[in-house]
Amino acid sequence: MQFMTRFEPLFLSLLRVVSGLLLLERGTSKYLNFPVTPLNNASIQTMGGAAGVFEFLCGLLLVIGLFTRPAAFLLSGMTAVAYFMVHAGRGFFPILNGGELAVIYCFVFLYLSAAGGGPFSIDGMIRQKD
């Protein structure tokens, strides 16, 4: 599918924005109570509440494409920790231990930390000015 290669930069930016929005939604749910979920009113003193700070701040950075590589790297580590602390103890297979989302987030963010934010990002605009 050689014709798709011209869309690689667009899809990279799209992956960054969509994954950032999904994570930002988790952070806003924990601290802004929107949308309403069982995660609302998280305490920063809990693991889930501490993760909410990363989800909110780094998710916002990913959406706008600012400091994409370090934000994505932090999120990759956070989701790896989430998998091993919450899910891995329930069994080896992610489909059985409920950790599929943590695993896919981990590797998407690891990829973004290597690939960057793409051309449609603040990072990309700053690079063009140099």
Secondary structure as UniProt FT lines:
FT   HELIX           2..7
FT   HELIX           8..31
FT   TURN            38..39
FT   TURN            44..45
FT   HELIX           47..64
FT   HELIX           68..82
FT   HELIX           83..87
FT   HELIX           88..90
FT   HELIX           94..97
FT   HELIX           100..115
FT   HELIX           122..129
//
